[in-house]
């Protein structure tokens, strides 16, 4: 099992290119199932989750072509099975996103209940409720969702809670349904909008994506197209926090600042100087950061996927911060590992209080999920001495060559097999 070894206390300085968004890429790859024509995706990141999704689609019968330039072509003309098996779905929650497209185009699907990071309960009931409203017959048996529908029909769907994958799954199903579908209390994340833009380019009729009400008028078929995936706003935020923590100076290429406004605003509140020029986001940190409090909530509010990284930043900040996690009930597992590095954090329910300390000290720590992994890397960048991070396969699910990118910015970091 791979490990990362870091020696901290070095300022990050230089330029790094932000990769394509994992959370936009995964649903877009599933969208290829909606058309008989090839769908080409540009700016696809090389990640474990992307590889898992490509493997799953390949098993279904999708022809996969890829090159070294982050370009993937998916052709689902000759799909041979409508089953997404447990051995693949259990490792990645986003696998549930094949359910809507398969049901819409082929009239049936059998998908294992999903797995992924152990950060709390993330039920699929919103997916099932919406598809049932559109006329699907759904049975959950032996750990599988079995769905059938001769033809999905448009419906008014009111989601009980905001779900990104739920919104994406229902939007993909509705694009081939008969009539009009409205999704109320829809997720507003930029990745949802990016998926909608791909579907529109394929011939779908969608309005309101990026708001809490999405209207889809079904069409008979979608055509193939090429599309460029948006940049990863969470990777953008992670590297900005890394620069701030090390009092460094970095330039981020291929970043999209408008998708990361709340992250940027919080960094400016912490004392970071951030500038935008010709597609480049630059951060300079001249002095010790100031602690910032925040509560996670659905977009456009503070993203839960940046909570662990900002908590790591607050551990060495001046002052005290209150961090409230309002999305997942089990997303403070990184706290105990940060304490091993000397962090002063107390937790009560969904609230963590972080008192900044003058320095962290290197130690052996263990990653528990994707974003927790990132927080440990950030803490290791500023900890005195050597930090060893175990179970970094979590990190590989969402960050492309993170150790290479950090090394190019001056970090002392290496991967051990």
One Martini backbone bead per residue (centre of mass of N, CA, C, O) as a GRO file, in nm:
protein
  417
    1UNK     BB    1   0.095   0.037   0.024
    2UNK     BB    2   0.083   0.357  -0.016
    3UNK     BB    3   0.293   0.646   0.062
    4UNK     BB    4   0.353   0.958   0.226
    5UNK     BB    5   0.642   1.179   0.238
    6UNK     BB    6   0.706   1.458   0.459
    7UNK     BB    7   0.880   1.779   0.468
    8UNK     BB    8   0.849   2.064   0.622
    9UNK     BB    9   0.876   2.421   0.600
   10UNK     BB   10   0.793   2.508   0.296
   11UNK     BB   11   0.760   2.720   0.048
   12UNK     BB   12   0.536   2.781  -0.196
   13UNK     BB   13   0.650   2.803  -0.548
   14UNK     BB   14   0.462   2.876  -0.846
   15UNK     BB   15   0.331   2.657  -1.103
   16UNK     BB   16  -0.006   2.517  -1.163
   17UNK     BB   17  -0.219   2.269  -1.296
   18UNK     BB   18  -0.547   2.226  -1.327
   19UNK     BB   19  -0.769   1.989  -1.332
   20UNK     BB   20  -1.019   1.814  -1.396
   21UNK     BB   21  -1.333   1.733  -1.292
   22UNK     BB   22  -1.449   1.471  -1.122
   23UNK     BB   23  -1.759   1.560  -1.060
   24UNK     BB   24  -1.804   1.596  -1.378
   25UNK     BB   25  -1.698   1.342  -1.525
   26UNK     BB   26  -1.868   1.102  -1.420
   27UNK     BB   27  -2.153   1.182  -1.534
   28UNK     BB   28  -2.058   1.217  -1.830
   29UNK     BB   29  -1.986   0.920  -1.879
   30UNK     BB   30  -2.281   0.823  -1.831
   31UNK     BB   31  -2.413   0.993  -2.069
   32UNK     BB   32  -2.325   0.801  -2.304
   33UNK     BB   33  -2.578   0.601  -2.265
   34UNK     BB   34  -2.787   0.802  -2.429
   35UNK     BB   35  -2.610   0.719  -2.687
   36UNK     BB   36  -2.496   0.582  -2.999
   37UNK     BB   37  -2.289   0.792  -2.996
   38UNK     BB   38  -2.005   0.943  -2.964
   39UNK     BB   39  -1.825   1.063  -2.669
   40UNK     BB   40  -1.620   1.347  -2.605
   41UNK     BB   41  -1.366   1.405  -2.350
   42UNK     BB   42  -1.214   1.678  -2.208
   43UNK     BB   43  -1.018   1.714  -1.933
   44UNK     BB   44  -0.944   1.438  -1.806
   45UNK     BB   45  -0.869   1.290  -1.522
   46UNK     BB   46  -0.615   1.096  -1.354
   47UNK     BB   47  -0.811   0.864  -1.178
   48UNK     BB   48  -0.943   0.621  -0.992
   49UNK     BB   49  -1.246   0.686  -1.045
   50UNK     BB   50  -1.222   0.697  -1.351
   51UNK     BB   51  -1.123   0.409  -1.389
   52UNK     BB   52  -1.367   0.274  -1.261
   53UNK     BB   53  -1.577   0.385  -1.464
   54UNK     BB   54  -1.446   0.266  -1.719
   55UNK     BB   55  -1.471  -0.026  -1.627
   56UNK     BB   56  -1.775  -0.033  -1.599
   57UNK     BB   57  -1.844   0.049  -1.892
   58UNK     BB   58  -1.688  -0.185  -2.022
   59UNK     BB   59  -1.866  -0.413  -1.898
   60UNK     BB   60  -2.132  -0.311  -2.040
   61UNK     BB   61  -2.000  -0.218  -2.354
   62UNK     BB   62  -1.819   0.018  -2.369
   63UNK     BB   63  -1.625   0.201  -2.576
   64UNK     BB   64  -1.276   0.276  -2.508
   65UNK     BB   65  -1.097   0.585  -2.569
   66UNK     BB   66  -0.751   0.689  -2.507
   67UNK     BB   67  -0.522   0.941  -2.414
   68UNK     BB   68  -0.252   1.160  -2.300
   69UNK     BB   69  -0.465   1.432  -2.332
   70UNK     BB   70  -0.739   1.400  -2.171
   71UNK     BB   71  -0.892   1.199  -2.385
   72UNK     BB   72  -1.231   1.069  -2.420
   73UNK     BB   73  -1.400   0.791  -2.582
   74UNK     BB   74  -1.753   0.705  -2.594
   75UNK     BB   75  -1.923   0.389  -2.694
   76UNK     BB   76  -2.282   0.274  -2.667
   77UNK     BB   77  -2.400   0.096  -2.905
   78UNK     BB   78  -2.293  -0.207  -2.767
   79UNK     BB   79  -2.460  -0.296  -2.531
   80UNK     BB   80  -2.456  -0.607  -2.317
   81UNK     BB   81  -2.534  -0.481  -2.029
   82UNK     BB   82  -2.757  -0.388  -1.727
   83UNK     BB   83  -2.510  -0.431  -1.516
   84UNK     BB   84  -2.393  -0.316  -1.193
   85UNK     BB   85  -2.157  -0.435  -1.002
   86UNK     BB   86  -2.040  -0.464  -0.683
   87UNK     BB   87  -1.719  -0.467  -0.722
   88UNK     BB   88  -1.741  -0.159  -0.829
   89UNK     BB   89  -1.961   0.011  -0.677
   90UNK     BB   90  -1.842  -0.012  -0.380
   91UNK     BB   91  -1.592   0.202  -0.447
   92UNK     BB   92  -1.824   0.404  -0.592
   93UNK     BB   93  -2.088   0.612  -0.575
   94UNK     BB   94  -2.115   0.723  -0.880
   95UNK     BB   95  -2.230   0.457  -1.011
   96UNK     BB   96  -2.537   0.534  -0.988
   97UNK     BB   97  -2.531   0.708  -1.270
   98UNK     BB   98  -2.633   0.462  -1.460
   99UNK     BB   99  -2.936   0.434  -1.403
  100UNK     BB  100  -3.083   0.656  -1.565
  101UNK     BB  101  -2.970   0.607  -1.854
  102UNK     BB  102  -3.049   0.305  -1.884
  103UNK     BB  103  -3.353   0.339  -1.835
  104UNK     BB  104  -3.412   0.549  -2.062
  105UNK     BB  105  -3.293   0.376  -2.312
  106UNK     BB  106  -3.364   0.047  -2.222
  107UNK     BB  107  -3.582   0.005  -1.962
  108UNK     BB  108  -3.330  -0.099  -1.780
  109UNK     BB  109  -3.183  -0.186  -1.448
  110UNK     BB  110  -2.882  -0.308  -1.256
  111UNK     BB  111  -2.781  -0.176  -0.937
  112UNK     BB  112  -2.571  -0.143  -0.705
  113UNK     BB  113  -2.522  -0.053  -0.412
  114UNK     BB  114  -2.328   0.188  -0.289
  115UNK     BB  115  -2.022   0.336  -0.202
  116UNK     BB  116  -1.720   0.461  -0.060
  117UNK     BB  117  -1.694   0.692   0.149
  118UNK     BB  118  -1.690   0.708   0.521
  119UNK     BB  119  -1.898   1.001   0.572
  120UNK     BB  120  -2.184   0.872   0.558
  121UNK     BB  121  -2.509   0.903   0.485
  122UNK     BB  122  -2.606   0.831   0.123
  123UNK     BB  123  -2.886   0.810  -0.001
  124UNK     BB  124  -3.107   0.683  -0.285
  125UNK     BB  125  -3.408   0.786  -0.252
  126UNK     BB  126  -3.417   1.024  -0.460
  127UNK     BB  127  -3.381   0.857  -0.709
  128UNK     BB  128  -3.625   0.664  -0.669
  129UNK     BB  129  -3.849   0.871  -0.642
  130UNK     BB  130  -3.813   1.003  -0.923
  131UNK     BB  131  -3.837   0.748  -1.104
  132UNK     BB  132  -4.119   0.670  -1.004
  133UNK     BB  133  -4.260   0.933  -1.103
  134UNK     BB  134  -4.169   0.840  -1.412
  135UNK     BB  135  -4.264   0.508  -1.405
  136UNK     BB  136  -4.096   0.328  -1.237
  137UNK     BB  137  -3.995   0.001  -1.146
  138UNK     BB  138  -3.885  -0.071  -0.809
  139UNK     BB  139  -3.633  -0.301  -0.676
  140UNK     BB  140  -3.493  -0.416  -0.366
  141UNK     BB  141  -3.242  -0.680  -0.408
  142UNK     BB  142  -2.961  -0.813  -0.297
  143UNK     BB  143  -2.821  -0.512  -0.326
  144UNK     BB  144  -3.024  -0.419  -0.560
  145UNK     BB  145  -3.128  -0.214  -0.825
  146UNK     BB  146  -3.443  -0.267  -0.986
  147UNK     BB  147  -3.530  -0.139  -1.312
  148UNK     BB  148  -3.843  -0.043  -1.485
  149UNK     BB  149  -3.937   0.093  -1.825
  150UNK     BB  150  -4.083   0.148  -2.113
  151UNK     BB  151  -4.154   0.468  -2.043
  152UNK     BB  152  -4.066   0.758  -1.954
  153UNK     BB  153  -4.222   1.026  -1.769
  154UNK     BB  154  -4.309   1.315  -1.692
  155UNK     BB  155  -4.242   1.513  -1.386
  156UNK     BB  156  -4.292   1.618  -1.058
  157UNK     BB  157  -3.999   1.692  -0.859
  158UNK     BB  158  -3.947   1.675  -0.503
  159UNK     BB  159  -3.684   1.723  -0.309
  160UNK     BB  160  -3.608   1.663   0.024
  161UNK     BB  161  -3.305   1.688  -0.067
  162UNK     BB  162  -2.999   1.783  -0.150
  163UNK     BB  163  -2.877   1.624  -0.461
  164UNK     BB  164  -2.643   1.575  -0.689
  165UNK     BB  165  -2.680   1.284  -0.800
  166UNK     BB  166  -2.986   1.300  -0.810
  167UNK     BB  167  -3.007   1.528  -1.015
  168UNK     BB  168  -2.838   1.391  -1.239
  169UNK     BB  169  -3.002   1.132  -1.278
  170UNK     BB  170  -3.278   1.271  -1.344
  171UNK     BB  171  -3.183   1.442  -1.581
  172UNK     BB  172  -3.093   1.202  -1.762
  173UNK     BB  173  -3.368   1.059  -1.767
  174UNK     BB  174  -3.548   1.307  -1.872
  175UNK     BB  175  -3.417   1.358  -2.161
  176UNK     BB  176  -3.590   1.073  -2.265
  177UNK     BB  177  -3.855   1.153  -2.184
  178UNK     BB  178  -4.199   1.203  -2.179
  179UNK     BB  179  -4.195   1.522  -2.161
  180UNK     BB  180  -4.216   1.705  -1.860
  181UNK     BB  181  -3.957   1.795  -1.623
  182UNK     BB  182  -3.940   1.878  -1.270
  183UNK     BB  183  -3.681   2.001  -1.046
  184UNK     BB  184  -3.700   2.041  -0.709
  185UNK     BB  185  -3.446   2.117  -0.512
  186UNK     BB  186  -3.195   2.147  -0.669
  187UNK     BB  187  -2.886   2.127  -0.750
  188UNK     BB  188  -2.626   2.405  -0.800
  189UNK     BB  189  -2.382   2.297  -0.900
  190UNK     BB  190  -2.147   2.328  -1.148
  191UNK     BB  191  -2.157   2.024  -1.232
  192UNK     BB  192  -2.454   2.028  -1.317
  193UNK     BB  193  -2.423   2.241  -1.539
  194UNK     BB  194  -2.213   2.087  -1.707
  195UNK     BB  195  -2.393   1.850  -1.773
  196UNK     BB  196  -2.619   2.011  -1.911
  197UNK     BB  197  -2.438   2.122  -2.140
  198UNK     BB  198  -2.385   1.848  -2.264
  199UNK     BB  199  -2.681   1.763  -2.317
  200UNK     BB  200  -2.743   2.003  -2.501
  201UNK     BB  201  -2.522   1.932  -2.713
  202UNK     BB  202  -2.681   1.645  -2.763
  203UNK     BB  203  -3.008   1.767  -2.762
  204UNK     BB  204  -3.110   1.874  -2.513
  205UNK     BB  205  -3.384   2.008  -2.292
  206UNK     BB  206  -3.261   2.265  -2.076
  207UNK     BB  207  -3.365   2.443  -1.777
  208UNK     BB  208  -3.207   2.587  -1.480
  209UNK     BB  209  -2.932   2.516  -1.449
  210UNK     BB  210  -2.806   2.630  -1.130
  211UNK     BB  211  -3.075   2.593  -0.997
  212UNK     BB  212  -3.366   2.486  -0.801
  213UNK     BB  213  -3.491   2.469  -1.108
  214UNK     BB  214  -3.552   2.207  -1.340
  215UNK     BB  215  -3.614   2.185  -1.696
  216UNK     BB  216  -3.734   1.899  -1.892
  217UNK     BB  217  -3.748   1.812  -2.237
  218UNK     BB  218  -3.806   1.551  -2.405
  219UNK     BB  219  -3.634   1.331  -2.625
  220UNK     BB  220  -3.572   1.074  -2.850
  221UNK     BB  221  -3.262   1.173  -2.903
  222UNK     BB  222  -2.907   1.155  -2.894
  223UNK     BB  223  -2.601   1.293  -2.970
  224UNK     BB  224  -2.293   1.332  -3.039
  225UNK     BB  225  -1.987   1.470  -2.884
  226UNK     BB  226  -1.781   1.737  -2.773
  227UNK     BB  227  -1.624   1.801  -2.441
  228UNK     BB  228  -1.530   2.026  -2.179
  229UNK     BB  229  -1.418   1.998  -1.875
  230UNK     BB  230  -1.413   2.130  -1.595
  231UNK     BB  231  -1.258   2.251  -1.343
  232UNK     BB  232  -1.127   2.191  -1.023
  233UNK     BB  233  -1.239   2.349  -0.738
  234UNK     BB  234  -1.104   2.171  -0.513
  235UNK     BB  235  -0.817   2.181  -0.612
  236UNK     BB  236  -0.793   2.480  -0.609
  237UNK     BB  237  -0.843   2.516  -0.303
  238UNK     BB  238  -0.612   2.334  -0.202
  239UNK     BB  239  -0.372   2.503  -0.326
  240UNK     BB  240  -0.441   2.767  -0.186
  241UNK     BB  241  -0.408   2.660   0.102
  242UNK     BB  242  -0.116   2.567   0.076
  243UNK     BB  243   0.000   2.850   0.026
  244UNK     BB  244  -0.106   2.984   0.285
  245UNK     BB  245   0.028   2.793   0.498
  246UNK     BB  246   0.337   2.847   0.367
  247UNK     BB  247   0.373   3.137   0.269
  248UNK     BB  248   0.323   3.165  -0.036
  249UNK     BB  249   0.349   3.150  -0.417
  250UNK     BB  250   0.087   3.105  -0.657
  251UNK     BB  251  -0.006   2.965  -0.981
  252UNK     BB  252  -0.321   2.897  -1.146
  253UNK     BB  253  -0.403   2.693  -1.395
  254UNK     BB  254  -0.719   2.626  -1.513
  255UNK     BB  255  -0.892   2.810  -1.348
  256UNK     BB  256  -1.225   2.888  -1.179
  257UNK     BB  257  -1.315   3.142  -0.978
  258UNK     BB  258  -1.635   3.152  -0.997
  259UNK     BB  259  -1.652   2.852  -0.862
  260UNK     BB  260  -1.472   2.979  -0.585
  261UNK     BB  261  -1.574   3.224  -0.413
  262UNK     BB  262  -1.602   3.125  -0.115
  263UNK     BB  263  -1.307   3.038  -0.087
  264UNK     BB  264  -1.174   3.307  -0.156
  265UNK     BB  265  -1.312   3.477   0.065
  266UNK     BB  266  -1.189   3.316   0.306
  267UNK     BB  267  -0.892   3.372   0.235
  268UNK     BB  268  -0.913   3.678   0.257
  269UNK     BB  269  -1.000   3.670   0.555
  270UNK     BB  270  -0.713   3.528   0.631
  271UNK     BB  271  -0.496   3.719   0.437
  272UNK     BB  272  -0.507   3.679   0.137
  273UNK     BB  273  -0.364   3.732  -0.184
  274UNK     BB  274  -0.585   3.771  -0.469
  275UNK     BB  275  -0.556   3.704  -0.824
  276UNK     BB  276  -0.673   3.793  -1.164
  277UNK     BB  277  -0.526   3.669  -1.486
  278UNK     BB  278  -0.575   3.524  -1.768
  279UNK     BB  279  -0.669   3.243  -1.619
  280UNK     BB  280  -0.524   3.328  -1.341
  281UNK     BB  281  -0.454   3.219  -1.011
  282UNK     BB  282  -0.332   3.418  -0.736
  283UNK     BB  283  -0.119   3.362  -0.440
  284UNK     BB  284  -0.039   3.557  -0.140
  285UNK     BB  285   0.159   3.507   0.166
  286UNK     BB  286   0.292   3.720   0.426
  287UNK     BB  287   0.131   3.602   0.675
  288UNK     BB  288  -0.029   3.492   0.919
  289UNK     BB  289  -0.304   3.335   0.950
  290UNK     BB  290  -0.651   3.366   0.995
  291UNK     BB  291  -0.906   3.255   1.146
  292UNK     BB  292  -1.194   3.066   1.013
  293UNK     BB  293  -1.534   3.056   0.994
  294UNK     BB  294  -1.777   2.780   0.920
  295UNK     BB  295  -2.041   2.644   0.707
  296UNK     BB  296  -2.175   2.384   0.561
  297UNK     BB  297  -2.320   2.386   0.223
  298UNK     BB  298  -2.480   2.418  -0.039
  299UNK     BB  299  -2.472   2.549  -0.321
  300UNK     BB  300  -2.301   2.862  -0.274
  301UNK     BB  301  -2.169   2.751  -0.038
  302UNK     BB  302  -1.977   2.586   0.169
  303UNK     BB  303  -1.788   2.318   0.101
  304UNK     BB  304  -1.742   2.001   0.224
  305UNK     BB  305  -1.475   1.945   0.040
  306UNK     BB  306  -1.320   2.196   0.229
  307UNK     BB  307  -1.320   2.146   0.536
  308UNK     BB  308  -1.050   1.993   0.599
  309UNK     BB  309  -0.854   2.207   0.481
  310UNK     BB  310  -0.943   2.445   0.669
  311UNK     BB  311  -0.880   2.304   0.928
  312UNK     BB  312  -0.580   2.280   0.880
  313UNK     BB  313  -0.535   2.585   0.864
  314UNK     BB  314  -0.646   2.653   1.157
  315UNK     BB  315  -0.421   2.506   1.326
  316UNK     BB  316  -0.204   2.766   1.236
  317UNK     BB  317  -0.366   2.995   1.325
  318UNK     BB  318  -0.489   3.301   1.430
  319UNK     BB  319  -0.684   3.177   1.664
  320UNK     BB  320  -1.039   3.102   1.646
  321UNK     BB  321  -1.254   2.831   1.523
  322UNK     BB  322  -1.570   2.751   1.365
  323UNK     BB  323  -1.686   2.422   1.265
  324UNK     BB  324  -1.961   2.329   1.048
  325UNK     BB  325  -2.125   2.018   0.974
  326UNK     BB  326  -2.422   1.991   0.741
  327UNK     BB  327  -2.401   1.721   0.556
  328UNK     BB  328  -2.212   1.523   0.723
  329UNK     BB  329  -2.197   1.304   1.015
  330UNK     BB  330  -1.878   1.177   0.931
  331UNK     BB  331  -1.651   1.447   0.880
  332UNK     BB  332  -1.418   1.415   1.144
  333UNK     BB  333  -1.181   1.194   1.105
  334UNK     BB  334  -0.926   1.397   1.086
  335UNK     BB  335  -0.891   1.504   1.373
  336UNK     BB  336  -0.719   1.283   1.510
  337UNK     BB  337  -0.479   1.315   1.308
  338UNK     BB  338  -0.419   1.615   1.365
  339UNK     BB  339  -0.353   1.570   1.664
  340UNK     BB  340  -0.090   1.404   1.608
  341UNK     BB  341   0.042   1.693   1.504
  342UNK     BB  342  -0.084   1.916   1.734
  343UNK     BB  343  -0.369   1.978   1.732
  344UNK     BB  344  -0.645   2.203   1.848
  345UNK     BB  345  -0.930   1.995   1.886
  346UNK     BB  346  -1.287   2.018   1.930
  347UNK     BB  347  -1.579   1.800   1.964
  348UNK     BB  348  -1.946   1.866   1.901
  349UNK     BB  349  -2.077   1.692   1.694
  350UNK     BB  350  -2.100   1.931   1.424
  351UNK     BB  351  -1.867   2.073   1.602
  352UNK     BB  352  -1.558   2.256   1.561
  353UNK     BB  353  -1.280   2.358   1.761
  354UNK     BB  354  -1.010   2.584   1.665
  355UNK     BB  355  -0.680   2.617   1.789
  356UNK     BB  356  -0.415   2.781   1.725
  357UNK     BB  357  -0.082   2.696   1.651
  358UNK     BB  358   0.256   2.744   1.606
  359UNK     BB  359   0.296   2.419   1.568
  360UNK     BB  360   0.374   2.131   1.396
  361UNK     BB  361   0.426   1.771   1.409
  362UNK     BB  362   0.555   1.504   1.297
  363UNK     BB  363   0.382   1.199   1.177
  364UNK     BB  364   0.187   0.922   1.188
  365UNK     BB  365  -0.075   0.876   0.949
  366UNK     BB  366  -0.434   0.831   0.851
  367UNK     BB  367  -0.643   0.785   0.599
  368UNK     BB  368  -1.018   0.798   0.557
  369UNK     BB  369  -1.045   1.003   0.312
  370UNK     BB  370  -1.015   1.216   0.065
  371UNK     BB  371  -1.014   1.499   0.221
  372UNK     BB  372  -0.849   1.404   0.461
  373UNK     BB  373  -0.594   1.358   0.301
  374UNK     BB  374  -0.548   1.655   0.225
  375UNK     BB  375  -0.519   1.765   0.516
  376UNK     BB  376  -0.256   1.601   0.578
  377UNK     BB  377  -0.082   1.724   0.363
  378UNK     BB  378  -0.102   2.016   0.459
  379UNK     BB  379   0.011   1.965   0.741
  380UNK     BB  380   0.286   1.841   0.639
  381UNK     BB  381   0.393   2.112   0.505
  382UNK     BB  382   0.420   2.252   0.821
  383UNK     BB  383   0.558   2.037   0.964
  384UNK     BB  384   0.789   1.930   1.175
  385UNK     BB  385   0.941   1.720   0.994
  386UNK     BB  386   0.805   1.396   0.959
  387UNK     BB  387   0.543   1.280   0.739
  388UNK     BB  388   0.319   0.993   0.739
  389UNK     BB  389   0.092   0.870   0.487
  390UNK     BB  390  -0.162   0.652   0.496
  391UNK     BB  391  -0.390   0.546   0.266
  392UNK     BB  392  -0.371   0.710  -0.035
  393UNK     BB  393  -0.599   0.600  -0.219
  394UNK     BB  394  -0.793   0.825  -0.161
  395UNK     BB  395  -0.633   1.051  -0.303
  396UNK     BB  396  -0.641   0.912  -0.595
  397UNK     BB  397  -0.950   0.970  -0.645
  398UNK     BB  398  -0.907   1.325  -0.656
  399UNK     BB  399  -0.582   1.347  -0.725
  400UNK     BB  400  -0.352   1.457  -0.962
  401UNK     BB  401  -0.039   1.422  -0.891
  402UNK     BB  402   0.019   1.575  -0.613
  403UNK     BB  403   0.324   1.526  -0.557
  404UNK     BB  404   0.428   1.657  -0.819
  405UNK     BB  405   0.306   1.937  -0.786
  406UNK     BB  406   0.436   2.002  -0.510
  407UNK     BB  407   0.731   1.961  -0.594
  408UNK     BB  408   0.721   2.194  -0.814
  409UNK     BB  409   0.674   2.402  -0.555
  410UNK     BB  410   0.898   2.275  -0.324
  411UNK     BB  411   0.826   2.023  -0.199
  412UNK     BB  412   0.885   1.758   0.040
  413UNK     BB  413   0.794   1.477  -0.158
  414UNK     BB  414   0.695   1.122  -0.140
  415UNK     BB  415   0.653   0.800  -0.277
  416UNK     BB  416   0.565   0.485  -0.127
  417UNK     BB  417   0.535   0.129  -0.184
   0.00000   0.00000   0.00000
